[in-house]
């Protein structure tokens, strides 16, 4: 199966956003931002979040530009994965609050969503509701 023009644009956009995301995080991991002030730390957090928002935008544009079947199938998978990720993360939050579970940083919702999307994808094979 060959990639459609929408697929190729999605791949380019995702690569661009994730390259920025990896670059900023690698710089942070290697200590490039260790001695920044509070205001700069807030800016850094927003800079790191921007490629995540961009990649989600890339997915939504890919869905919009895909044919009707692919769009419906992707939307169904997206909604199920988002619901599963929110339910699991909310459950963990309640475990933290009521049972003393270890804290999970909020940014984990993004990889949790994509893990759920990966698990849902082979199971959701038609676009019917």
VMD Tcl script that builds the backbone (N, CA, C; Angstrom):
set m [mol new atoms 387]
animate dup $m
set s [atomselect $m all]
$s set {name element resname resid chain x y z} {
  {N N UNK 1 A 0.850 -1.173 0.000}
  {CA C UNK 1 A 0.000 0.000 0.000}
  {C C UNK 1 A 0.897 1.238 0.000}
  {N N UNK 2 A 0.712 2.106 -0.962}
  {CA C UNK 2 A 1.555 3.290 -1.065}
  {C C UNK 2 A 0.957 4.443 -0.256}
  {N N UNK 3 A 1.833 5.324 0.193}
  {CA C UNK 3 A 1.399 6.469 0.980}
  {C C UNK 3 A 0.682 7.479 0.086}
  {N N UNK 4 A -0.395 8.013 0.596}
  {CA C UNK 4 A -1.127 9.060 -0.110}
  {C C UNK 4 A -0.419 10.403 0.132}
  {N N UNK 5 A -0.787 11.430 -0.622}
  {CA C UNK 5 A -0.216 12.755 -0.338}
  {C C UNK 5 A -0.487 13.203 1.107}
  {N N UNK 6 A -1.669 12.907 1.626}
  {CA C UNK 6 A -1.985 13.258 3.020}
  {C C UNK 6 A -1.063 12.518 3.986}
  {N N UNK 7 A -0.785 11.246 3.681}
  {CA C UNK 7 A 0.131 10.457 4.525}
  {C C UNK 7 A 1.527 11.066 4.530}
  {N N UNK 8 A 2.005 11.447 3.351}
  {CA C UNK 8 A 3.350 12.014 3.252}
  {C C UNK 8 A 3.457 13.350 3.993}
  {N N UNK 9 A 2.419 14.181 3.890}
  {CA C UNK 9 A 2.426 15.455 4.625}
  {C C UNK 9 A 2.413 15.194 6.132}
  {N N UNK 10 A 1.621 14.217 6.566}
  {CA C UNK 10 A 1.562 13.865 7.989}
  {C C UNK 10 A 2.939 13.410 8.488}
  {N N UNK 11 A 3.598 12.577 7.726}
  {CA C UNK 11 A 4.920 12.080 8.124}
  {C C UNK 11 A 5.914 13.232 8.231}
  {N N UNK 12 A 5.908 14.128 7.261}
  {CA C UNK 12 A 6.825 15.288 7.309}
  {C C UNK 12 A 6.526 16.179 8.519}
  {N N UNK 13 A 5.257 16.464 8.743}
  {CA C UNK 13 A 4.886 17.329 9.873}
  {C C UNK 13 A 5.252 16.680 11.201}
  {N N UNK 14 A 4.932 15.399 11.347}
  {CA C UNK 14 A 5.250 14.706 12.595}
  {C C UNK 14 A 6.762 14.664 12.812}
  {N N UNK 15 A 7.522 14.391 11.766}
  {CA C UNK 15 A 8.987 14.368 11.896}
  {C C UNK 15 A 9.506 15.741 12.320}
  {N N UNK 16 A 8.971 16.795 11.738}
  {CA C UNK 16 A 9.419 18.142 12.093}
  {C C UNK 16 A 9.099 18.472 13.547}
  {N N UNK 17 A 7.865 18.207 13.966}
  {CA C UNK 17 A 7.487 18.516 15.350}
  {C C UNK 17 A 8.254 17.658 16.351}
  {N N UNK 18 A 8.407 16.386 16.056}
  {CA C UNK 18 A 9.087 15.508 17.005}
  {C C UNK 18 A 10.595 15.741 17.028}
  {N N UNK 19 A 11.166 16.233 15.932}
  {CA C UNK 19 A 12.586 16.601 15.942}
  {C C UNK 19 A 12.808 17.747 16.927}
  {N N UNK 20 A 11.950 18.748 16.878}
  {CA C UNK 20 A 12.030 19.852 17.843}
  {C C UNK 20 A 11.831 19.385 19.267}
  {N N UNK 21 A 10.868 18.505 19.459}
  {CA C UNK 21 A 10.569 17.964 20.789}
  {C C UNK 21 A 11.779 17.214 21.354}
  {N N UNK 22 A 12.366 16.356 20.548}
  {CA C UNK 22 A 13.530 15.581 20.988}
  {C C UNK 22 A 14.715 16.506 21.255}
  {N N UNK 23 A 14.936 17.487 20.395}
  {CA C UNK 23 A 16.069 18.397 20.563}
  {C C UNK 23 A 15.985 19.165 21.878}
  {N N UNK 24 A 14.808 19.717 22.177}
  {CA C UNK 24 A 14.656 20.474 23.424}
  {C C UNK 24 A 14.801 19.552 24.632}
  {N N UNK 25 A 14.211 18.369 24.571}
  {CA C UNK 25 A 14.325 17.445 25.704}
  {C C UNK 25 A 15.748 16.934 25.887}
  {N N UNK 26 A 16.457 16.662 24.807}
  {CA C UNK 26 A 17.866 16.248 24.932}
  {C C UNK 26 A 18.693 17.360 25.556}
  {N N UNK 27 A 18.440 18.584 25.156}
  {CA C UNK 27 A 19.156 19.708 25.763}
  {C C UNK 27 A 18.861 19.785 27.258}
  {N N UNK 28 A 17.602 19.575 27.633}
  {CA C UNK 28 A 17.240 19.604 29.057}
  {C C UNK 28 A 17.891 18.457 29.817}
  {N N UNK 29 A 17.889 17.280 29.232}
  {CA C UNK 29 A 18.479 16.108 29.892}
  {C C UNK 29 A 19.979 16.293 30.106}
  {N N UNK 30 A 20.631 16.932 29.160}
  {CA C UNK 30 A 22.080 17.123 29.261}
  {C C UNK 30 A 22.454 18.357 30.080}
  {N N UNK 31 A 21.474 19.027 30.670}
  {CA C UNK 31 A 21.752 20.118 31.591}
  {C C UNK 31 A 21.776 21.501 31.003}
  {N N UNK 32 A 21.368 21.673 29.780}
  {CA C UNK 32 A 21.419 22.984 29.135}
  {C C UNK 32 A 20.550 24.023 29.849}
  {N N UNK 33 A 19.558 23.595 30.567}
  {CA C UNK 33 A 18.635 24.534 31.215}
  {C C UNK 33 A 18.680 24.446 32.740}
  {N N UNK 34 A 19.731 23.884 33.281}
  {CA C UNK 34 A 19.795 23.664 34.731}
  {C C UNK 34 A 19.778 24.952 35.560}
  {N N UNK 35 A 20.350 26.000 35.052}
  {CA C UNK 35 A 20.470 27.224 35.835}
  {C C UNK 35 A 19.590 28.354 35.326}
  {N N UNK 36 A 18.414 28.019 34.845}
  {CA C UNK 36 A 17.517 29.067 34.353}
  {C C UNK 36 A 16.591 29.498 35.483}
  {N N UNK 37 A 16.083 30.694 35.365}
  {CA C UNK 37 A 15.176 31.224 36.379}
  {C C UNK 37 A 13.771 30.682 36.223}
  {N N UNK 38 A 12.917 31.101 37.149}
  {CA C UNK 38 A 11.533 30.610 37.167}
  {C C UNK 38 A 10.766 30.995 35.902}
  {N N UNK 39 A 10.908 32.238 35.459}
  {CA C UNK 39 A 10.197 32.673 34.255}
  {C C UNK 39 A 10.670 31.874 33.042}
  {N N UNK 40 A 11.977 31.691 32.917}
  {CA C UNK 40 A 12.526 30.919 31.799}
  {C C UNK 40 A 12.070 29.467 31.867}
  {N N UNK 41 A 11.927 28.923 33.071}
  {CA C UNK 41 A 11.447 27.542 33.219}
  {C C UNK 41 A 10.009 27.419 32.718}
  {N N UNK 42 A 9.190 28.429 32.972}
  {CA C UNK 42 A 7.819 28.430 32.457}
  {C C UNK 42 A 7.830 28.473 30.930}
  {N N UNK 43 A 8.681 29.299 30.378}
  {CA C UNK 43 A 8.798 29.394 28.920}
  {C C UNK 43 A 9.278 28.063 28.343}
  {N N UNK 44 A 10.281 27.463 28.987}
  {CA C UNK 44 A 10.792 26.165 28.539}
  {C C UNK 44 A 9.685 25.116 28.521}
  {N N UNK 45 A 8.874 25.070 29.567}
  {CA C UNK 45 A 7.780 24.092 29.628}
  {C C UNK 45 A 6.810 24.285 28.456}
  {N N UNK 46 A 6.513 25.542 28.136}
  {CA C UNK 46 A 5.614 25.811 27.006}
  {C C UNK 46 A 6.266 25.483 25.676}
  {N N UNK 47 A 7.578 25.718 25.573}
  {CA C UNK 47 A 8.308 25.375 24.347}
  {C C UNK 47 A 8.282 23.868 24.120}
  {N N UNK 48 A 8.453 23.092 25.185}
  {CA C UNK 48 A 8.431 21.632 25.066}
  {C C UNK 48 A 7.018 21.144 24.718}
  {N N UNK 49 A 6.002 21.823 25.228}
  {CA C UNK 49 A 4.617 21.425 24.948}
  {C C UNK 49 A 4.176 21.781 23.529}
  {N N UNK 50 A 4.780 22.794 22.939}
  {CA C UNK 50 A 4.358 23.251 21.606}
  {C C UNK 50 A 4.438 22.155 20.537}
  {N N UNK 51 A 5.539 21.378 20.451}
  {CA C UNK 51 A 5.565 20.319 19.433}
  {C C UNK 51 A 4.510 19.225 19.672}
  {N N UNK 52 A 4.139 19.005 20.915}
  {CA C UNK 52 A 3.072 18.036 21.203}
  {C C UNK 52 A 1.770 18.536 20.589}
  {N N UNK 53 A 1.460 19.814 20.820}
  {CA C UNK 53 A 0.254 20.395 20.221}
  {C C UNK 53 A 0.348 20.362 18.697}
  {N N UNK 54 A 1.536 20.643 18.167}
  {CA C UNK 54 A 1.725 20.608 16.721}
  {C C UNK 54 A 1.511 19.226 16.141}
  {N N UNK 55 A 1.984 18.219 16.835}
  {CA C UNK 55 A 1.821 16.846 16.339}
  {C C UNK 55 A 0.353 16.425 16.383}
  {N N UNK 56 A -0.363 16.828 17.412}
  {CA C UNK 56 A -1.809 16.543 17.464}
  {C C UNK 56 A -2.508 17.254 16.310}
  {N N UNK 57 A -2.107 18.505 16.037}
  {CA C UNK 57 A -2.656 19.228 14.880}
  {C C UNK 57 A -2.366 18.456 13.597}
  {N N UNK 58 A -1.145 17.917 13.457}
  {CA C UNK 58 A -0.777 17.154 12.257}
  {C C UNK 58 A -1.689 15.944 12.079}
  {N N UNK 59 A -2.022 15.281 13.170}
  {CA C UNK 59 A -2.931 14.122 13.096}
  {C C UNK 59 A -4.313 14.571 12.634}
  {N N UNK 60 A -4.815 15.653 13.214}
  {CA C UNK 60 A -6.154 16.130 12.853}
  {C C UNK 60 A -6.214 16.591 11.397}
  {N N UNK 61 A -5.154 17.238 10.918}
  {CA C UNK 61 A -5.100 17.647 9.503}
  {C C UNK 61 A -5.035 16.414 8.611}
  {N N UNK 62 A -4.244 15.410 9.017}
  {CA C UNK 62 A -4.178 14.156 8.248}
  {C C UNK 62 A -5.568 13.520 8.159}
  {N N UNK 63 A -6.281 13.502 9.289}
  {CA C UNK 63 A -7.627 12.921 9.261}
  {C C UNK 63 A -8.534 13.715 8.320}
  {N N UNK 64 A -8.469 15.031 8.400}
  {CA C UNK 64 A -9.294 15.881 7.535}
  {C C UNK 64 A -8.993 15.641 6.063}
  {N N UNK 65 A -7.720 15.458 5.723}
  {CA C UNK 65 A -7.303 15.328 4.329}
  {C C UNK 65 A -7.397 13.902 3.784}
  {N N UNK 66 A -7.723 12.949 4.626}
  {CA C UNK 66 A -7.826 11.553 4.190}
  {C C UNK 66 A -9.197 11.289 3.581}
  {N N UNK 67 A -9.319 10.131 2.924}
  {CA C UNK 67 A -10.625 9.794 2.355}
  {C C UNK 67 A -11.620 9.484 3.476}
  {N N UNK 68 A -12.870 9.382 3.089}
  {CA C UNK 68 A -13.961 9.237 4.058}
  {C C UNK 68 A -13.790 8.026 4.973}
  {N N UNK 69 A -13.411 6.887 4.420}
  {CA C UNK 69 A -13.256 5.677 5.233}
  {C C UNK 69 A -12.109 5.820 6.231}
  {N N UNK 70 A -10.943 6.263 5.755}
  {CA C UNK 70 A -9.777 6.425 6.637}
  {C C UNK 70 A -10.092 7.450 7.725}
  {N N UNK 71 A -10.743 8.550 7.345}
  {CA C UNK 71 A -11.108 9.584 8.311}
  {C C UNK 71 A -12.020 9.027 9.396}
  {N N UNK 72 A -13.041 8.286 9.012}
  {CA C UNK 72 A -13.973 7.729 9.994}
  {C C UNK 72 A -13.283 6.705 10.900}
  {N N UNK 73 A -12.459 5.857 10.329}
  {CA C UNK 73 A -11.750 4.846 11.107}
  {C C UNK 73 A -10.758 5.503 12.071}
  {N N UNK 74 A -9.997 6.470 11.585}
  {CA C UNK 74 A -9.026 7.163 12.432}
  {C C UNK 74 A -9.732 7.934 13.544}
  {N N UNK 75 A -10.843 8.573 13.224}
  {CA C UNK 75 A -11.582 9.328 14.240}
  {C C UNK 75 A -12.100 8.400 15.333}
  {N N UNK 76 A -12.617 7.250 14.941}
  {CA C UNK 76 A -13.115 6.296 15.927}
  {C C UNK 76 A -11.979 5.822 16.834}
  {N N UNK 77 A -10.841 5.491 16.254}
  {CA C UNK 77 A -9.681 5.060 17.036}
  {C C UNK 77 A -9.196 6.183 17.943}
  {N N UNK 78 A -9.167 7.402 17.419}
  {CA C UNK 78 A -8.703 8.566 18.181}
  {C C UNK 78 A -9.590 8.784 19.402}
  {N N UNK 79 A -10.885 8.750 19.206}
  {CA C UNK 79 A -11.822 8.986 20.304}
  {C C UNK 79 A -11.726 7.874 21.354}
  {N N UNK 80 A -11.665 6.628 20.921}
  {CA C UNK 80 A -11.556 5.514 21.867}
  {C C UNK 80 A -10.248 5.603 22.652}
  {N N UNK 81 A -9.146 5.890 21.955}
  {CA C UNK 81 A -7.847 6.000 22.627}
  {C C UNK 81 A -7.833 7.179 23.598}
  {N N UNK 82 A -8.404 8.304 23.198}
  {CA C UNK 82 A -8.456 9.467 24.087}
  {C C UNK 82 A -9.288 9.150 25.329}
  {N N UNK 83 A -10.430 8.513 25.133}
  {CA C UNK 83 A -11.265 8.139 26.271}
  {C C UNK 83 A -10.564 7.167 27.210}
  {N N UNK 84 A -9.884 6.177 26.630}
  {CA C UNK 84 A -9.150 5.206 27.458}
  {C C UNK 84 A -8.025 5.888 28.228}
  {N N UNK 85 A -7.285 6.760 27.565}
  {CA C UNK 85 A -6.176 7.455 28.226}
  {C C UNK 85 A -6.697 8.348 29.352}
  {N N UNK 86 A -7.778 9.079 29.093}
  {CA C UNK 86 A -8.335 9.937 30.143}
  {C C UNK 86 A -8.882 9.114 31.302}
  {N N UNK 87 A -9.544 8.011 31.011}
  {CA C UNK 87 A -10.073 7.158 32.078}
  {C C UNK 87 A -8.947 6.570 32.927}
  {N N UNK 88 A -7.892 6.055 32.265}
  {CA C UNK 88 A -6.771 5.484 33.009}
  {C C UNK 88 A -6.037 6.536 33.826}
  {N N UNK 89 A -5.805 7.705 33.238}
  {CA C UNK 89 A -5.084 8.754 33.953}
  {C C UNK 89 A -5.919 9.292 35.110}
  {N N UNK 90 A -7.232 9.408 34.913}
  {CA C UNK 90 A -8.115 9.827 36.003}
  {C C UNK 90 A -8.109 8.798 37.122}
  {N N UNK 91 A -8.174 7.524 36.766}
  {CA C UNK 91 A -8.134 6.465 37.786}
  {C C UNK 91 A -6.841 6.558 38.581}
  {N N UNK 92 A -5.717 6.781 37.880}
  {CA C UNK 92 A -4.439 6.905 38.591}
  {C C UNK 92 A -4.460 8.123 39.516}
  {N N UNK 93 A -5.046 9.213 39.061}
  {CA C UNK 93 A -5.167 10.407 39.900}
  {C C UNK 93 A -5.948 10.122 41.173}
  {N N UNK 94 A -7.029 9.355 41.058}
  {CA C UNK 94 A -7.791 8.982 42.252}
  {C C UNK 94 A -6.993 8.039 43.150}
  {N N UNK 95 A -6.193 7.163 42.537}
  {CA C UNK 95 A -5.315 6.300 43.336}
  {C C UNK 95 A -4.288 7.143 44.099}
  {N N UNK 96 A -3.775 8.179 43.483}
  {CA C UNK 96 A -2.855 9.088 44.177}
  {C C UNK 96 A -3.557 9.757 45.351}
  {N N UNK 97 A -4.763 10.275 45.091}
  {CA C UNK 97 A -5.494 11.026 46.105}
  {C C UNK 97 A -5.953 10.159 47.265}
  {N N UNK 98 A -6.521 8.995 46.964}
  {CA C UNK 98 A -7.153 8.190 48.000}
  {C C UNK 98 A -6.311 7.032 48.519}
  {N N UNK 99 A -5.378 6.549 47.705}
  {CA C UNK 99 A -4.634 5.353 48.109}
  {C C UNK 99 A -3.132 5.591 48.247}
  {N N UNK 100 A -2.705 6.826 48.060}
  {CA C UNK 100 A -1.291 7.128 48.227}
  {C C UNK 100 A -0.392 6.588 47.136}
  {N N UNK 101 A -0.933 6.357 45.954}
  {CA C UNK 101 A -0.103 5.888 44.840}
  {C C UNK 101 A 0.924 6.960 44.481}
  {N N UNK 102 A 2.011 6.530 43.884}
  {CA C UNK 102 A 3.058 7.458 43.466}
  {C C UNK 102 A 2.504 8.454 42.451}
  {N N UNK 103 A 3.028 9.672 42.479}
  {CA C UNK 103 A 2.575 10.708 41.553}
  {C C UNK 103 A 3.000 10.393 40.120}
  {N N UNK 104 A 2.095 10.611 39.189}
  {CA C UNK 104 A 2.384 10.486 37.760}
  {C C UNK 104 A 2.321 11.887 37.151}
  {N N UNK 105 A 3.390 12.353 36.521}
  {CA C UNK 105 A 3.367 13.685 35.925}
  {C C UNK 105 A 2.308 13.789 34.822}
  {N N UNK 106 A 1.699 14.958 34.715}
  {CA C UNK 106 A 0.627 15.170 33.743}
  {C C UNK 106 A 1.033 14.930 32.296}
  {N N UNK 107 A 2.293 15.161 31.971}
  {CA C UNK 107 A 2.716 14.982 30.580}
  {C C UNK 107 A 2.627 13.524 30.129}
  {N N UNK 108 A 2.477 12.600 31.062}
  {CA C UNK 108 A 2.357 11.181 30.689}
  {C C UNK 108 A 1.071 10.870 29.931}
  {N N UNK 109 A 0.096 11.778 29.959}
  {CA C UNK 109 A -1.148 11.545 29.227}
  {C C UNK 109 A -0.885 11.409 27.725}
  {N N UNK 110 A 0.109 12.139 27.221}
  {CA C UNK 110 A 0.415 12.091 25.783}
  {C C UNK 110 A 0.947 10.721 25.357}
  {N N UNK 111 A 2.008 10.189 25.980}
  {CA C UNK 111 A 2.425 8.834 25.592}
  {C C UNK 111 A 1.371 7.781 25.933}
  {N N UNK 112 A 0.599 8.009 26.999}
  {CA C UNK 112 A -0.475 7.064 27.327}
  {C C UNK 112 A -1.518 7.035 26.210}
  {N N UNK 113 A -1.866 8.219 25.690}
  {CA C UNK 113 A -2.808 8.275 24.570}
  {C C UNK 113 A -2.279 7.477 23.383}
  {N N UNK 114 A -1.008 7.693 23.014}
  {CA C UNK 114 A -0.471 7.000 21.842}
  {C C UNK 114 A -0.323 5.504 22.084}
  {N N UNK 115 A -0.053 5.106 23.315}
  {CA C UNK 115 A -0.035 3.670 23.630}
  {C C UNK 115 A -1.439 3.092 23.460}
  {N N UNK 116 A -2.445 3.816 23.956}
  {CA C UNK 116 A -3.830 3.361 23.802}
  {C C UNK 116 A -4.215 3.318 22.323}
  {N N UNK 117 A -3.790 4.319 21.552}
  {CA C UNK 117 A -4.075 4.336 20.122}
  {C C UNK 117 A -3.463 3.110 19.448}
  {N N UNK 118 A -2.239 2.784 19.820}
  {CA C UNK 118 A -1.582 1.603 19.262}
  {C C UNK 118 A -2.292 0.313 19.615}
  {N N UNK 119 A -2.815 0.222 20.829}
  {CA C UNK 119 A -3.551 -0.980 21.240}
  {C C UNK 119 A -4.917 -1.065 20.578}
  {N N UNK 120 A -5.555 0.074 20.391}
  {CA C UNK 120 A -6.900 0.123 19.816}
  {C C UNK 120 A -6.879 -0.129 18.305}
  {N N UNK 121 A -5.845 0.333 17.636}
  {CA C UNK 121 A -5.804 0.293 16.169}
  {C C UNK 121 A -6.071 -1.093 15.577}
  {N N UNK 122 A -5.412 -2.164 16.022}
  {CA C UNK 122 A -5.718 -3.457 15.398}
  {C C UNK 122 A -7.093 -4.008 15.787}
  {N N UNK 123 A -7.679 -3.480 16.851}
  {CA C UNK 123 A -8.979 -3.974 17.310}
  {C C UNK 123 A -10.141 -3.275 16.624}
  {N N UNK 124 A -9.963 -2.006 16.262}
  {CA C UNK 124 A -11.019 -1.229 15.614}
  {C C UNK 124 A -10.730 -1.247 14.124}
  {N N UNK 125 A -11.472 -2.114 13.408}
  {CA C UNK 125 A -11.171 -2.341 11.997}
  {C C UNK 125 A -12.264 -1.880 11.052}
  {N N UNK 126 A -13.342 -1.319 11.607}
  {CA C UNK 126 A -14.369 -0.752 10.735}
  {C C UNK 126 A -14.823 0.569 11.316}
  {N N UNK 127 A -15.469 1.357 10.512}
  {CA C UNK 127 A -15.844 2.707 10.924}
  {C C UNK 127 A -17.272 2.792 11.466}
  {N N UNK 128 A -17.932 1.660 11.581}
  {CA C UNK 128 A -19.308 1.687 12.098}
  {C C UNK 128 A -19.286 2.034 13.578}
  {N N UNK 129 A -20.306 2.756 13.999}
  {CA C UNK 129 A -20.407 3.174 15.405}
  {C C UNK 129 A -20.676 2.011 16.326}
}
mol reanalyze $m
mol bondsrecalc $m
mol representation Tube
mol addrep $m
